[in-house]
Amino acid sequence: MIESDKDYLVQLGHCISKRRKVLMMTQADLAFKVGMEVPNLSVIENGKSNPQVLTLLKIAAALKCELSEILPQIGNPDQVFEMRPKYIPRKHKGLEG
């Protein structure tokens, strides 16, 4: 179940890895096709990176699938927005009246 941005990225990485393995590709094979370094692909597959849209499009193309096939599905679009802490402006030195 996806409950946070981090959960989504982990699932995304899992989907990419799963598709890559179905095609019997190594990380090096996929990284070469996409034009990236293996460590960069690894952090995406491990859910520790939020890849750019163009990178995801290149990955999908290299995996011979539609982008929607590697993007995890969510039931409620509000799930991708984590609760953010309330913004409290800080006081800057020398600016207090």
BELMOMO-V977854 format. One line per field, one symbol per residue. burial: 1 if it has 16 or more other ideal C-beta (glycine too) atoms within 10 Angstrom, else 0. Layout:
burial = ???
//
This chain:
burial = 0100001111111011101100001010011001010000100110101010001101110110100001000000000000000000000000000
//
